[in-house]
């Protein structure tokens, strides 16, 4: 894939480093370090020089990163861009054997890592650069200080790969999604068009930067448009809410997943919270309940729902100025992407009919790194098969129903767990809810509702089932209800139903 001319790629940091050098580019909230565009471009260019001179990194080489969120991650990303190398962030929450698999799969030339992960990378056959998370020094800072900013980006084409992002693996082994410069360019164009991003925009990223939500949800776009990015090391609901309401920080755009908004809404401080500067509240990555949408809308913060995935980050978005009126919708398809709903026969479904979302366009991945067979299976006639179920209204608005793999069949009827979860989430006592299927001798499969209550709350099974019977068809009502002390979560805030299915594989109806 490397070497395609496909249109020239420009150096975003170099541009702003020359023409907007004194503008604030990034603030690392963990260390307090902040860099103007002039400083940020200088550091990224020096890092590129160090990677080239000391580690032999060249065009097409992978540079892996195993580190917590920081401004350094973006320096590494842009250093790779300048060299034509491939930025490859790894999920540090995985078990050592899983990380080992990703490293073997990506075969990096060099790996940048936080000191706490030294044991995980000790056996990696690659150059190693230790990073001090406090920003106080270490091999990473020494590499930057020791080299001149003498790398000039040239020769990269829009169809060249600049990053590999591994999927979360919630439904199987992680896959390495290839990101091209063309994909990222259209991502930032979409962001500016649909979320009103510009040079005065300020946003906060707290999702892990090895995930598309952390890397692309406003973050990467800010650097193209010359805005300011604030980086949290890790998610903390109380800190995030404090940043949201801080007029001096002046955030204009925020993005999260349903779990992050749930956790903030459960804080005592939320009752008095006001958001004087934020004009865009984005939410995506997982199904969201009507109850949560209404909770934030009452605060004057209408959550603009979106739909996307690692393979195609920007698919649909609720226009911010219409978010309150479109609660429950994932919005309209964005401008530079084709979206269709495919029926079971593979043809295009009629409006209002549930089917699989399929997408095509310049913002869609060309496939999976070193996985030609998986790539071939993922596409049909040029359309990426997302594995997500939805329907489209006559207006073109998209309504997500569920993951295709989460749907189950009870008594011959399709059951979509997210529909049941939406009903149960309306209880004030419920913090989080997951519905999975479990075998049943009569119906084949039935629903098992796993409920995490808010602290100090009490709820009876009969109350849950009574509400479900009032609002759902009989075949959709879960047969079993279990109250749990926790639900397994991915780094992106998604409930890991794969783990729940394993945990409850031998469930016999007892609780």
C-alpha positions in Angstrom: 0.0 0.0 0.0 2.9 2.4 0.5 4.2 4.4 -2.4 0.9 5.3 -4.1 1.1 8.9 -5.3 -2.7 9.3 -4.9 -2.4 13.0 -4.2 0.0 14.8 -2.0 -0.1 14.8 1.8 0.7 18.1 3.6 2.3 18.6 7.0 -0.4 20.0 9.3 1.9 20.9 12.1 4.4 22.5 9.9 1.7 24.8 8.5 0.5 26.0 11.9 4.0 26.0 13.3 4.9 28.6 10.6 1.8 30.7 10.4 0.1 30.3 13.9 3.3 29.5 15.9 2.1 31.2 19.1 -1.3 29.6 19.2 -1.8 27.0 21.9 -1.8 23.5 20.3 -2.0 21.1 23.2 -2.2 20.9 27.0 -1.3 17.8 28.9 -3.5 17.9 31.9 -1.5 15.2 33.8 1.8 17.0 33.7 0.7 20.6 33.1 2.9 20.8 30.1 1.6 22.9 27.2 2.9 23.5 23.7 2.3 26.2 21.1 2.1 25.1 17.5 5.6 26.3 17.0 6.9 24.3 19.9 4.8 21.2 19.1 6.0 21.1 15.5 9.6 21.5 16.6 9.3 18.6 19.1 7.6 16.3 16.6 10.2 17.1 13.9 13.1 16.5 16.3 11.4 13.2 17.3 11.2 12.2 13.7 14.9 12.9 13.3 15.7 10.8 16.3 13.6 7.9 15.1 15.3 8.1 11.7 18.9 8.6 12.9 19.1 6.4 15.9 16.5 3.7 15.1 16.6 3.6 11.4 12.9 4.2 11.0 12.0 4.7 7.3 8.9 4.9 5.2 6.5 2.0 5.8 8.1 1.0 9.1 5.7 0.5 12.1 6.3 2.6 15.3 4.4 1.0 18.1 3.3 2.8 21.2 2.4 1.3 24.6 1.6 4.2 26.8 -1.0 6.1 28.6 -2.7 9.2 27.1 -0.4 12.2 26.8 0.6 15.0 24.4 3.6 12.8 23.6 1.3 10.3 21.7 0.4 13.0 19.2 4.0 14.0 18.8 4.8 10.4 17.9 1.8 10.3 15.5 3.0 13.4 13.6 6.7 12.3 13.7 5.5 9.1 11.9 3.7 11.2 9.4 6.7 13.2 8.7 8.8 10.1 8.1 6.1 8.1 6.2 6.2 5.5 9.0 3.1 3.8 10.4 1.9 4.9 13.8 0.7 1.8 15.8 -0.8 2.4 19.2 -1.4 -0.7 21.4 -4.0 -1.4 24.0 -2.1 -1.5 27.3 -5.1 -3.0 29.1 -4.7 -6.3 27.3 -3.1 -9.3 28.9 0.6 -9.9 28.1 -0.1 -12.7 25.6 -2.6 -10.5 23.8 -0.1 -7.6 23.6 2.5 -10.1 22.4 0.2 -11.2 19.6 -0.3 -7.6 18.4 3.4 -6.8 18.5 4.1 -10.0 16.5 1.4 -9.0 14.0 2.5 -5.4 13.5 6.3 -6.2 13.6 7.3 -2.7 14.7 10.7 -1.3 14.0 10.7 0.5 17.3 8.3 0.7 20.4 7.7 3.7 22.6 6.6 2.7 26.0 5.8 4.0 29.5 8.3 2.7 32.1 5.6 0.8 33.9 5.3 -1.4 30.8 9.0 -2.3 30.7 8.4 -5.9 31.5 5.9 -6.3 28.7 8.3 -5.0 26.0 11.5 -6.6 27.4 11.2 -9.5 24.9 10.1 -7.4 21.9 12.4 -7.6 19.0 12.5 -3.9 18.2 14.2 -0.7 19.2 12.9 0.5 22.5 12.3 4.1 23.8 11.3 4.5 27.4 9.0 7.4 28.2 8.7 9.1 31.6 5.0 9.7 32.2 5.8 12.7 34.4 7.4 14.5 31.4 10.6 14.9 33.4 13.0 13.1 31.2 13.8 9.6 30.1 15.0 8.3 26.8 12.1 9.9 24.9 12.9 13.4 26.0 16.6 12.8 25.4 15.9 11.6 21.9 14.0 14.9 21.1 16.7 17.1 22.7 19.6 15.4 20.9 18.3 15.9 17.4 17.8 18.8 15.0 14.4 19.4 13.4 15.7 18.5 10.0 12.9 16.2 8.6 10.8 17.5 5.8 7.7 15.6 5.0 7.7 14.6 1.3 6.7 11.8 -0.9 3.6 10.6 1.0 0.4 10.0 -1.0 -3.1 10.2 0.2 -3.5 6.4 -0.2 -0.4 5.6 1.9 -1.1 4.0 5.3 -0.2 6.3 8.3 -1.6 4.3 11.2 -2.8 0.9 12.3 -5.6 0.9 14.9 -6.5 -2.4 16.4 -10.2 -3.0 17.1 -11.2 -3.6 20.7 -11.8 -7.3 20.1 -15.2 -7.3 21.7 -16.4 -9.9 19.2 -13.2 -11.7 18.4 -9.4 -11.2 18.0 -8.4 -7.6 17.4 -7.9 -6.7 13.8 -5.4 -4.1 12.6 -7.5 -1.4 10.7 -5.3 0.4 8.2 -5.7 4.2 8.2 -4.7 6.1 5.1 -4.1 9.8 4.8 -7.1 10.0 2.6 -9.3 8.6 5.4 -7.9 11.1 8.0 -8.3 14.0 5.6 -12.0 13.2 5.1 -12.4 12.7 8.8 -11.3 16.2 9.6 -13.3 17.6 6.7 -16.4 15.9 8.1 -15.7 17.1 11.6 -15.3 20.7 10.6 -18.5 20.6 8.5 -20.7 18.8 10.9 -19.4 20.0 14.3 -18.3 23.5 13.4 -14.7 23.0 14.3 -12.3 25.9 13.6 -9.1 27.6 14.9 -11.0 28.8 18.1 -12.2 25.3 19.0 -11.1 23.7 22.2 -11.8 20.1 23.0 -10.9 17.4 25.6 -9.8 13.9 24.8 -10.0 11.3 27.6 -10.8 8.0 25.7 -7.7 5.9 25.2 -5.6 7.1 22.3 -5.1 3.5 21.0 -8.8 3.7 20.1 -10.5 5.7 17.3 -12.7 7.6 19.8 -9.7 9.0 21.6 -7.6 9.7 18.6 -10.2 10.9 16.1 -13.2 12.2 18.0 -12.3 15.8 17.6 -8.7 15.3 18.7 -7.0 14.8 15.3 -9.3 17.3 13.7 -8.2 20.0 16.1 -4.6 19.9 14.8 -5.8 20.3 11.2 -7.9 23.3 12.0 -5.4 24.9 14.5 -7.5 24.6 17.6 -6.4 23.5 21.1 -6.6 20.0 22.5 -6.6 19.1 26.2 -5.4 15.6 27.0 -6.4 13.6 30.1 -4.2 10.7 31.0 -7.2 8.5 31.9 -10.9 8.9 32.4 -12.0 10.4 35.6 -15.7 11.4 35.8 -15.3 14.1 38.5 -12.3 15.7 36.8 -14.0 15.6 33.4 -17.2 17.3 34.7 -15.0 20.0 36.4 -13.3 20.6 33.0 -16.7 20.8 31.3 -18.0 23.6 33.6 -14.7 25.5 33.7 -15.1 28.8 31.8 -11.4 29.5 31.9 -10.6 26.3 30.0 -13.4 27.3 27.6 -14.1 23.9 26.1 -16.2 24.2 22.9 -16.5 20.5 21.9 -16.6 17.3 24.0 -17.1 13.7 22.9 -17.8 10.6 25.0 -19.5 7.3 25.1 -22.7 6.6 27.0 -20.8 5.3 30.0 -18.9 8.5 30.5 -22.1 10.6 30.4 -23.8 8.1 32.8 -20.9 8.4 35.3 -20.9 12.2 35.2 -24.7 12.4 35.6 -24.5 10.3 38.8 -22.1 12.7 40.5 -23.6 15.1 43.1 -22.0 18.0 41.3 -24.1 17.3 38.2 -27.2 18.8 39.7 -25.7 22.3 39.7 -23.5 21.9 36.6 -23.7 24.5 33.9 -21.8 24.4 30.6 -21.2 28.0 29.6 -18.8 27.5 26.6 -19.6 24.0 25.2 -21.6 24.1 22.0 -21.2 20.4 20.9 -21.7 17.4 23.1 -21.0 14.3 21.0 -21.8 10.7 22.0 -21.2 7.5 20.1 -19.5 4.1 20.1 -22.3 2.2 21.9 -26.1 2.2 22.2 -27.5 5.0 24.4 -30.7 5.0 26.4 -33.5 7.5 25.9 -33.3 8.2 29.7 -29.7 9.3 29.5 -30.3 11.5 26.5 -33.2 13.2 28.3 -31.2 13.6 31.5 -28.5 15.7 29.6 -31.1 17.5 27.4 -32.7 18.8 30.6 -29.4 20.5 31.4 -29.4 22.3 28.1 -26.8 19.8 26.8 -28.5 17.9 23.9 -26.2 15.0 23.1 -25.5 14.8 19.4 -25.5 11.1 18.6 -23.2 9.7 16.0 -22.4 6.4 14.4 -19.0 5.2 13.3 -16.5 2.5 13.8 -12.8 2.0 13.7 -13.1 1.0 10.0 -15.1 4.1 9.1 -15.0 6.7 11.8 -17.4 9.3 10.4 -20.6 7.7 9.1 -23.5 9.7 10.6 -24.1 12.5 13.0 -27.0 14.3 14.5 -26.6 18.0 13.6 -25.8 19.8 16.9 -28.5 22.5 16.3 -31.1 19.7 15.9 -29.9 17.2 18.5 -32.7 18.0 21.0 -35.4 17.4 18.3 -33.7 14.2 17.1 -33.2 12.4 20.4 -32.8 8.7 19.6 -31.5 9.0 16.1 -27.8 8.6 15.0 -28.4 11.5 12.7 -27.9 11.7 8.9 -25.2 10.2 6.8 -22.3 12.7 6.6 -21.6 14.4 3.3 -18.6 12.4 1.9 -19.9 8.8 2.5 -22.4 6.5 1.0 -24.6 4.6 3.5 -27.1 1.9 2.7 -29.2 -0.6 4.7 -28.9 -4.1 3.3 -31.6 -6.7 3.7 -31.0 -10.4 4.3 -30.8 -11.1 0.6 -28.1 -8.5 0.2 -30.3 -6.0 -1.6 -31.1 -2.5 -0.3 -33.8 -2.5 2.3 -36.9 -0.3 2.0 -37.1 2.7 4.3 -38.1 1.7 7.8 -36.9 -1.9 7.4 -34.1 -3.2 9.7 -31.0 -4.4 8.0 -27.2 -4.2 8.1 -25.5 -0.9 7.7 -23.0 -0.9 4.8 -20.8 2.0 3.9 -18.5 3.1 1.1 -16.4 6.2 0.5 -13.0 7.8 0.9 -13.3 7.7 4.7 -13.5 3.9 4.8 -10.5 1.8 5.5 -9.0 -0.2 2.6 -8.8 -3.2 4.9 -6.9 -5.0 7.7 -3.2 -5.1 8.1 -1.7 -8.4 6.9 -5.1 -10.0 6.7 -6.2 -10.2 3.0 -8.8 -12.9 3.7 -10.5 -10.9 6.4 -10.4 -7.8 4.2 -12.1 -9.7 1.4 -14.8 -11.0 3.7 -15.4 -7.5 5.1 -16.5 -6.0 1.8 -19.2 -6.8 -0.8 -19.1 -5.0 -4.1 -17.0 -2.3 -2.5 -19.3 -1.8 0.5 -18.0 -2.4 4.0 -20.2 -4.7 6.0 -20.4 -3.1 9.4 -22.2 -5.9 11.3 -24.5 -3.3 12.8 -28.3 -3.3 12.4 -30.3 -0.1 11.7 -33.2 1.3 9.7 -33.4 4.6 7.9 -36.4 6.9 8.0 -37.8 8.5 4.9 -36.0 11.7 5.9 -32.7 9.8 5.7 -32.2 9.7 9.5 -30.4 6.6 10.8 -31.7 4.7 13.8 -29.3 2.1 15.2 -31.0 -1.1 16.4 -28.2 -3.3 17.6 -25.1 -5.3 16.7 -25.9 -8.1 14.3 -24.0 -10.5 16.6 -26.0 -9.3 19.6 -29.4 -10.1 18.1 -30.8 -13.4 19.1 -33.9 -15.4 18.0 -36.6 -16.4 20.5 -39.4 -18.5 19.3 -38.6 -17.6 15.7 -38.7 -13.8 16.4 -35.7 -11.5 16.1 -34.9 -9.9 19.5 -32.7 -6.8 19.7 -31.1 -6.5 23.2 -30.7 -2.7 23.0 -34.4 -2.3 22.8 -34.8 -4.1 26.1 -31.9 -2.3 27.6 -33.5 1.0 26.7 -36.7 0.1 28.7 -34.8 -1.1 31.7 -32.4 1.9 31.7 -35.4 4.2 32.3 -35.5 3.1 35.9 -33.8 5.7 38.1 -32.2 3.0 40.1 -30.4 1.5 37.2 -26.8 2.5 36.5 -25.9 0.1 33.7 -27.7 -2.7 31.9 -26.7 -5.5 29.5 -29.1 -8.1 27.9 -27.6 -11.3 26.5 -29.1 -14.5 25.2 -29.2 -17.7 27.1 -30.4 -21.2 25.8 -34.0 -22.2 26.5 -35.5 -25.6 25.8 -38.9 -24.2 24.7 -38.0 -21.0 22.9 -34.4 -21.8 21.7 -33.0 -18.6 23.3 -34.4 -16.1 25.8 -33.1 -12.9 27.3 -31.0 -12.6 30.4 -30.9 -9.0 31.9 -27.8 -8.2 33.9 -28.4 -5.1 35.9 -26.0 -2.9 37.8 -27.8 -0.6 40.3 -26.8 2.9 41.4 -25.1 3.0 44.8 -27.7 2.6 47.5 -30.5 1.8 45.1 -32.9 -1.1 45.4 -35.0 -2.7 42.7 -37.0 -5.9 42.5 -37.0 -8.4 39.6 -40.8 -8.2 39.4 -40.7 -4.4 38.9 -38.3 -4.9 36.0 -40.4 -7.6 34.4 -43.6 -5.7 34.9 -42.2 -2.6 33.1 -40.9 -4.8 30.3 -44.3 -6.4 29.9 -45.9 -3.0 29.7 -43.6 -1.7 27.0 -42.4 -4.7 25.0 -43.9 -7.6 23.1 -44.1 -10.8 25.1 -41.3 -12.5 23.2 -38.9 -9.6 23.9 -39.4 -9.7 27.7 -36.3 -11.2 29.3 -37.0 -14.5 31.1 -34.2 -13.9 33.6 -33.1 -10.9 35.6 -29.9 -10.9 37.6 -28.5 -8.0 39.7 -24.7 -7.8 39.5 -22.0 -5.9 41.3 -20.1 -5.0 38.1 -20.1 -5.3 34.4 -17.0 -5.9 32.4 -16.0 -2.9 30.4 -13.7 -2.3 27.5 -11.2 0.6 27.5 -13.6 2.5 25.4 -16.5 2.2 27.9 -18.3 -0.6 26.1 -19.9 -3.4 28.0 -18.1 -6.6 27.0 -20.9 -8.9 26.1 -18.4 -11.5 24.9 -17.1 -11.9 28.4 -20.7 -12.0 29.8 -21.6 -14.8 27.5 -18.6 -16.8 28.7 -19.4 -16.0 32.3 -23.0 -17.0 32.0 -22.6 -19.9 29.5 -23.9 -22.4 32.0 -26.6 -20.2 33.5 -29.5 -22.3 34.8 -31.9 -19.5 35.8 -30.7 -19.2 39.4 -29.5 -15.8 40.6 
